Amino acid sequence: MTDIEIASSITMEHINIIAKKLNLNYEDIDPYGHYKAKINVAPSKPKGKLILVTAINPTSLGEGKTTTSIGLADGMQSIGKSVCLALREPSLGPVFGIKGGATGGGYAQVVPMEDINLHFTGDMHAVTSANNLISAILDNHLQQGNELNIDVRQIVWSRCVDLNDRALRNVMVGMGGRLNGIPREDHFNITAASEIMSILCLSNDIIDLKSRVAEIILAYDMTGKPVKCGDLHIEDAVAILLKDAIKPNLVQTLEGVPAIVHGGPFANIAHGCNTVIATKLAMSRADYTITEAGFGADLGAEKFIDIKCRVSGISPDCVVLVATVRALKYNGGVKAGFDSENMQALESGICNLLGHIEILQNVYNANVVVAINKFETDSKSEIEFISNSCKGVGSSVVLCDSWAKGGKGAADLAKQVVIVADSNNKQLKFAYEESDNIRTKIKKVATKVYGADGVEFSKQALNALAKITEMGYDNYPICIAKTQYSFTDDASQLGRPKGFTFHIQDLQVRGGAKFIVAVAGQIMLMPGLGKKPSAMGMEIDADNNIKGLF
């Protein structure tokens, strides 16, 4: 059966029952129908253990990080543990494009999967509207006399839409005469790349969100001084549009485990984590919280720890690192024949997995459990080789079959994670110090995490660095935007490259999110669509039954 057929065959529990599993009363939630709801209560002090799920560098084969996260939560429940999931929300762009949804797969899914993957509770649309309200007010300010003396050539704020639409990457606005505004070049990002999304995910409450919105840098005036959202006096209006979006969303797994799905910034553009509010809420309501960070440990886990953990004060008691036999063969240079045993390719590609273990253990001082996401075609020899390689560097490793068997297929993984998390006595470390300057922070991540020999800054990046230092943002964390497919800034460099130089093309201030984006290589803030987008294979009948959605 397809994912949506499996999801449709399950009888879901009413959202009130799911809420009670987190000790939430009826008045604590705002139901959106029978199977999803907004949570009205604020997080109390986190008490439970936090489990971070990350992965090796992703490939086109799919590593199943979200599927493993969901399966692990079901596995926790199957061994009698109090558990809650805390995941990101899908973006419509990938759903209708090529990547697919973000609700897991097989018998390890969160449901209702079609609702979550489509409009859900409207959070993405609220972020889009809030972002574009700022754009509208900014352009109106220019039209109404430009009291702030904004340099139209130095507007850095972009519009957004929650779809993959390459035609909107670079546009002209204000065309058609003086009544239609000031003509200027503008850009569209996908909603998940909006700074509003990053702010939503890092804010502690609506007041924190409002203060962060006020600090967003929109443009620079004719003297080079930054013009912020607060200068336009619209931070409250933006916060009003987000007053419901900031409330976490409650749904469930196929096996009835509570799942808080909230926020969705991309990890190769932003920091790739769900909201701080959702994670803390889950930790305050369950003994074990399972969360994930986007893409591999070099991107997702790095940003989860160096940005989210630093800001929120939380830290993982255990890190689950997902890998597949197929993806490691790919990293070993194989481009086809993944269903056949190939020990040579596996031996060549295992360095990618070992590199991620090294990052988590040696840089961040984390407890690591490797989860081998099982495929039917994996041979016994291949699985044994991966297991022995992981054990050789001090990491426990467990075979996970949650895609095919749900919680039962992840019970062994759950047992090992509980042992590791409950015995955690390690102090989390960061890749850099808050007091380090921006150049040093970037160099430490590039050398300690990616394995680079050094960092090369373009002239544009050096000019931006000087400006950032002058404006006093040198103490901000860094958020490196790079390809997810490699430790380097070159997507073709697979495995665990060594002896390379990491290239920084530009630096951008995110005053509201309170981090500096370091752009490495060519990163698109607005993805495009393939020749045959997923949208072309979807169907809906007279009874609103959906087919073709994975």
C-alpha positions in Angstrom: 0.0 0.0 0.0 1.0 3.6 -0.5 1.6 5.9 2.5 -1.7 7.6 2.1 -3.5 4.3 1.8 -1.9 3.0 5.0 -2.8 6.3 6.8 -6.4 6.1 5.6 -6.7 2.5 6.8 -6.0 3.5 10.4 -8.8 4.6 12.8 -7.4 7.7 14.5 -8.1 8.6 18.2 -10.1 11.8 18.9 -7.8 14.7 19.5 -9.2 15.0 23.1 -7.9 11.6 23.9 -4.4 12.5 22.5 -4.4 15.7 24.5 -5.1 13.7 27.7 -2.0 11.7 27.1 -0.1 15.0 27.7 -2.3 15.9 30.6 -4.0 18.6 28.6 -7.7 19.3 29.3 -10.3 20.2 26.8 -9.9 23.9 27.6 -6.2 23.6 26.9 -6.7 23.0 23.2 -8.5 24.6 20.2 -9.7 21.7 18.1 -9.4 22.0 14.3 -11.9 19.2 13.6 -11.7 15.8 15.3 -8.0 15.0 14.8 -5.9 18.1 15.1 -5.8 21.1 17.5 -3.8 24.1 18.6 -2.4 24.0 22.2 -3.2 27.0 24.3 -0.9 26.4 27.3 2.6 27.6 27.6 5.5 25.2 28.4 6.4 24.7 32.0 9.9 23.8 33.1 11.2 21.0 30.8 11.5 17.7 32.9 11.8 14.9 30.3 14.7 13.6 28.3 15.4 15.0 24.9 16.3 12.8 22.0 17.6 14.4 18.8 17.3 12.5 15.5 19.7 13.5 12.7 21.3 11.7 9.8 24.1 11.2 7.4 24.2 13.5 4.4 21.0 13.0 2.5 20.8 11.4 -0.9 18.1 11.2 -3.6 17.4 7.7 -2.2 15.9 9.0 1.1 17.3 8.1 4.5 14.0 8.1 6.4 15.0 10.4 9.2 11.4 11.5 9.9 10.1 7.9 9.5 12.7 6.8 12.1 11.8 9.6 14.5 8.1 8.6 14.3 9.0 4.9 14.6 11.2 5.6 17.6 8.3 7.4 19.3 6.0 4.5 18.6 8.7 2.1 19.8 9.0 4.1 23.1 5.3 3.7 23.6 5.5 0.0 22.9 7.9 -0.5 25.7 5.7 1.5 28.1 7.3 4.9 28.1 5.7 8.3 28.2 6.7 9.9 24.9 5.9 12.9 22.7 7.1 13.8 19.2 8.1 17.3 18.3 8.5 17.7 14.5 8.6 20.4 11.8 5.7 21.3 9.6 5.9 20.4 5.8 6.1 23.2 3.2 3.7 23.1 0.2 6.6 23.6 -2.1 8.3 20.2 -1.6 4.9 18.5 -1.2 3.8 19.6 -4.8 7.4 19.4 -6.1 9.6 16.4 -5.8 10.8 15.9 -2.2 7.5 14.7 -0.8 5.9 15.3 2.6 7.2 15.4 6.1 4.9 13.0 7.9 7.0 9.8 7.7 6.2 6.7 5.7 5.0 3.2 5.7 3.7 2.2 9.2 5.6 5.1 10.9 3.5 8.2 10.1 1.9 11.1 11.8 -1.8 11.7 10.9 -3.9 13.0 9.4 -1.1 13.0 6.9 -3.0 14.7 4.0 -4.0 17.6 6.3 -0.5 18.0 7.8 1.1 18.0 4.3 -1.3 20.5 2.8 -2.8 23.5 4.6 -2.8 21.9 8.2 -3.8 24.7 10.6 -2.7 27.6 8.4 0.6 28.4 10.0 2.5 28.6 6.7 -0.1 31.0 5.3 0.1 33.1 8.4 3.9 33.4 8.1 3.4 34.2 4.4 0.9 37.0 5.2 3.1 38.4 7.9 6.1 38.5 5.7 4.2 40.1 2.8 2.5 42.7 5.1 6.0 44.0 5.9 6.7 44.2 2.1 3.5 46.0 1.5 4.1 48.6 4.3 7.7 49.0 3.1 6.7 49.8 -0.5 3.9 52.1 0.8 6.5 54.0 2.9 8.5 54.6 -0.3 5.3 55.7 -2.2 4.3 58.1 0.6 7.4 60.1 0.6 10.2 57.8 2.1 10.5 59.6 5.4 13.2 57.2 6.5 15.3 58.0 3.5 15.6 54.4 2.4 18.1 53.6 -0.3 15.9 51.7 -2.8 19.1 50.0 -4.1 19.7 48.5 -0.6 16.4 46.9 0.3 17.2 43.4 1.7 13.7 42.3 2.6 11.9 39.9 0.1 8.4 38.7 -0.4 7.6 35.0 0.0 5.1 32.3 -1.1 4.8 28.7 0.1 5.3 27.2 -3.3 8.2 26.3 -5.6 8.0 29.1 -8.2 11.3 29.9 -9.9 9.7 32.6 -12.0 9.3 34.7 -8.9 13.0 34.6 -7.8 13.7 38.0 -9.4 10.9 40.4 -10.2 10.1 44.0 -10.8 7.5 45.7 -8.6 5.9 49.1 -8.8 5.4 49.0 -12.5 2.6 50.7 -14.4 3.0 54.4 -13.5 3.4 56.5 -10.3 0.1 55.4 -8.8 1.4 51.8 -8.6 4.4 52.4 -6.4 8.1 53.0 -6.8 9.6 50.7 -9.4 12.4 48.5 -8.0 13.8 45.0 -8.2 12.3 42.5 -5.7 12.6 38.8 -4.9 10.5 36.0 -3.7 11.7 33.3 -1.2 9.8 30.2 -0.3 8.0 30.7 3.0 10.2 28.3 4.9 13.2 30.6 4.1 11.5 33.7 5.5 13.0 35.3 8.5 9.5 35.3 10.0 9.6 31.5 10.0 13.0 31.5 11.8 11.7 34.1 14.4 8.5 32.0 15.0 10.7 28.9 15.7 13.1 30.7 18.0 10.7 32.8 20.0 9.7 31.9 23.6 6.3 33.7 23.4 4.3 36.4 21.6 6.2 39.2 23.4 9.5 37.7 22.4 8.3 37.3 18.9 7.1 40.9 18.7 10.5 42.2 19.9 12.3 40.1 17.4 10.1 41.3 14.5 11.0 44.9 15.5 14.7 44.0 15.0 14.4 42.7 11.4 16.6 44.7 9.1 14.6 45.6 6.0 16.9 48.0 4.2 19.6 50.6 4.6 19.2 54.4 4.3 21.3 56.7 2.2 23.9 57.0 5.0 24.2 53.2 5.3 22.3 53.0 8.6 20.0 49.9 8.9 16.2 50.4 8.7 14.4 48.0 10.9 10.8 46.8 11.0 10.3 48.7 14.2 11.1 51.9 12.4 7.8 51.3 10.4 5.9 50.6 13.7 4.3 47.4 12.5 5.8 44.8 14.8 2.4 44.5 16.6 0.5 44.1 13.4 2.9 41.3 12.3 2.5 39.7 15.7 -1.3 39.9 15.4 -1.1 37.8 12.2 0.9 35.2 14.0 -1.1 35.1 17.3 -2.5 31.7 16.4 0.5 30.4 14.4 2.7 30.7 17.5 0.5 28.1 19.2 1.8 24.5 18.7 -0.2 22.0 16.7 -1.2 18.6 18.2 -1.7 15.5 16.1 -0.9 11.8 16.5 1.1 8.9 15.1 -0.6 5.9 13.5 -0.2 4.2 16.9 -1.7 7.1 18.9 1.5 8.8 20.2 1.0 12.6 20.7 2.9 14.6 18.1 3.5 18.3 18.3 4.1 19.5 14.7 5.1 23.1 14.6 7.3 25.4 12.5 9.4 24.5 9.5 12.5 26.4 8.5 14.8 24.8 5.9 18.1 23.5 7.3 20.2 24.4 4.3 18.9 28.0 4.4 17.8 28.6 8.0 18.3 26.6 11.2 16.1 23.6 10.3 14.4 22.9 13.6 10.8 23.0 14.9 9.8 25.7 17.4 11.4 26.2 20.8 7.9 26.4 22.2 6.9 23.0 20.8 10.1 21.3 22.0 9.8 22.7 25.5 6.1 21.9 25.7 6.7 18.3 24.8 9.6 18.1 27.3 7.3 19.5 30.0 4.5 17.0 29.3 6.3 13.7 28.5 9.2 11.7 30.0 10.9 11.4 26.5 10.7 13.9 23.6 11.7 12.9 20.1 12.7 15.7 17.8 14.7 16.1 14.6 16.9 18.5 12.8 17.0 18.9 9.0 19.4 17.1 6.8 22.7 15.6 8.1 24.5 16.2 11.3 26.8 18.7 9.6 23.9 21.0 8.9 20.9 20.1 11.1 22.5 18.9 14.3 25.1 21.7 14.1 22.4 24.3 13.9 20.2 22.6 16.5 23.0 22.6 19.0 24.9 25.8 18.1 21.7 27.9 17.6 18.6 26.3 19.1 20.2 24.8 22.2 22.3 27.9 22.9 19.2 30.1 22.7 16.7 27.9 24.5 19.0 26.3 27.2 17.9 22.7 26.2 20.3 19.9 25.3 19.8 16.4 23.9 20.4 13.5 26.2 20.9 11.2 23.2 21.4 11.7 19.5 20.1 9.1 17.1 22.0 9.1 13.8 20.1 7.6 10.9 21.9 5.8 8.1 20.9 3.4 5.3 23.0 0.8 3.5 21.8 2.3 0.2 22.9 5.8 1.0 26.3 4.7 2.2 26.8 2.8 -1.1 25.9 6.0 -2.9 28.6 7.8 -0.9 30.9 5.1 -2.0 30.5 6.0 -5.6 27.7 3.7 -6.7 24.9 5.3 -8.8 22.8 2.3 -9.5 22.2 -1.3 -8.4 21.5 -0.4 -4.7 19.5 -3.6 -4.2 22.5 -5.8 -4.8 25.1 -6.5 -2.1 28.2 -4.4 -2.8 30.7 -4.5 0.1 33.3 -2.5 -1.8 31.0 0.5 -2.3 29.9 0.2 1.3 33.5 0.2 2.6 34.2 3.3 0.5 31.1 5.1 1.7 31.2 4.2 5.4 33.4 7.2 6.0 30.4 9.5 5.7 28.7 7.8 8.6 31.9 7.7 10.7 32.4 11.4 9.9 29.0 12.3 11.4 29.6 10.2 14.5 32.9 12.0 14.9 31.2 15.4 14.8 28.6 14.4 17.4 31.0 12.7 19.8 34.1 14.8 19.5 32.8 18.3 18.7 29.5 18.3 20.7 30.3 15.6 23.3 27.0 13.9 22.5 25.9 10.3 23.2 25.3 8.7 19.8 23.1 5.7 18.8 23.2 4.8 15.1 19.9 3.7 13.7 20.2 1.6 10.5 17.0 2.2 8.7 16.3 -1.2 7.2 15.4 -2.0 3.6 14.4 -5.5 2.5 17.4 -5.7 0.1 20.0 -5.1 2.8 22.2 -8.1 3.2 23.4 -9.6 6.5 27.0 -8.9 5.6 26.3 -5.2 4.9 24.4 -4.7 8.1 27.2 -6.4 10.1 29.9 -4.3 8.5 28.1 -1.1 9.4 27.5 -2.3 13.0 31.1 -3.3 13.5 32.3 0.0 12.0 30.1 2.0 14.4 31.1 -0.1 17.5 34.7 0.4 16.5 34.4 4.2 17.2 32.4 3.8 20.4 28.9 4.2 19.1 26.0 1.8 19.8 24.0 0.7 16.7 20.6 -0.8 16.3 18.6 -2.0 13.3 15.3 -0.2 12.9 12.4 -1.6 10.9 9.7 0.9 11.7 8.7 1.6 8.1 7.5 -2.0 7.7 6.5 -2.8 11.3 5.8 0.5 13.1 6.6 0.6 16.8 7.4 -3.1 17.1 10.1 -2.6 14.4 11.7 0.2 16.5 11.3 -1.4 20.0 15.0 -2.4 20.1 16.1 1.1 19.1 13.8 2.6 21.8 15.3 0.3 24.5 18.8 1.4 23.6 17.9 5.0 23.4 16.3 4.9 26.8 19.5 3.2 28.3 21.7 5.9 26.8 19.5 8.9 27.6 18.8 7.8 31.2 22.5 7.3 31.9 23.6 10.6 30.3 26.1 12.5 32.4 27.8 14.5 29.6 27.9 18.3 29.3 27.0 19.5 25.8 29.7 21.4 24.0 29.4 24.0 21.2 31.5 24.3 18.1 32.4 27.9 19.0 32.1 30.4 21.8 29.6 33.2 21.8 32.4 35.6 22.3 34.2 34.5 19.1 34.0 36.9 16.3 32.1 36.0 13.1 35.2 35.0 11.1 36.3 32.7 14.0 32.9 31.1 14.4 32.8 30.2 10.7 36.3 28.9 10.7 35.6 26.7 13.7 32.5 25.1 12.1 34.2 24.7 8.8 37.3 23.0 10.3 35.9 21.2 13.3 32.5 20.1 11.8 33.0 20.0 8.0 36.7 18.9 8.1 38.0 21.8 5.9 41.6 23.0 6.0 40.5 26.6 6.0 38.0 29.2 4.9 38.1 31.6 2.0 36.0 34.7 2.0 34.9 36.5 -1.2 35.3 40.2 -1.4 31.6 40.6 -1.0 31.7 38.5 2.2 34.6 40.5 3.6 32.7 43.8 2.9 29.7 42.3 4.7 31.8 41.1 7.6 33.2 44.6 8.1 29.6 46.0 8.0 28.3 43.4 10.5 31.1 44.1 12.9 30.5 47.9 12.6 26.8 47.4 13.4 27.6 45.4 16.5 26.3 42.0 15.5 29.5 40.1 16.0 28.2 38.2 18.9 25.4 36.5 17.0 25.5 32.7 16.2 26.2 31.8 12.6 23.8 29.9 10.3 25.7 28.5 7.4 23.7 28.1 4.2 25.3 25.3 2.1 24.5 22.2 0.1 23.0 19.4 2.2 24.6 16.7 0.0 28.2 17.1 1.1 30.3 18.2 4.1 31.8 20.7 1.7 30.2 23.6 -0.3 30.3 21.3 -3.4 27.4 18.9 -3.7 29.5 16.5 -5.8 32.0 15.8 -3.1 30.6 12.7 -1.3 32.0 10.6 1.5 34.1 12.4 4.0 36.3 14.9 2.0 39.5 16.2 3.5 42.0 18.8 2.5 39.5 21.3 1.0 38.8 25.0 1.4 35.4 26.1 2.4 34.1 29.2 0.5 32.0 31.9 1.9 30.2 34.0 -0.7 28.2 36.4 1.4 27.1 37.2 5.0 23.6 38.4 5.8 22.2 39.7 9.1 19.0 38.2 10.5 18.4 40.8 13.2 15.1 39.3 14.3 16.2 35.7 14.3 19.4 36.9 15.9 21.9 35.0 13.7 24.2 35.6 10.8 23.6 33.7 7.6 26.9 32.7 6.0 26.2 31.8 2.3 28.5 29.1 1.0 28.3 28.1 -2.7 25.1 28.6 -4.7 22.0 28.4 -2.4 18.5 29.0 -3.8 16.0 30.7 -1.5 13.2 29.8 -4.0 13.3 26.2 -5.3 12.0 25.3 -8.7 9.9 22.4 -10.0 11.0 19.4 -11.9 9.8 18.2 -15.3 7.0 16.2 -13.7 6.1 17.7 -10.3 4.3 15.5 -7.7 1.2 17.8 -8.2 0.6 16.2 -11.6 0.0 12.8 -10.1 -2.5 13.8 -7.4 -6.3 13.1 -7.5 -9.4 14.0 -5.5 -12.8 12.4 -5.9 -16.3 13.6 -5.1 -16.0 12.5 -1.5 -12.8 14.4 -1.0 -10.7 11.3 -1.0 -7.1 12.1 -2.0 -4.9 9.8 -4.1 -1.3 10.2 -5.2 -0.1 12.1 -2.1 2.8 9.7 -1.6 
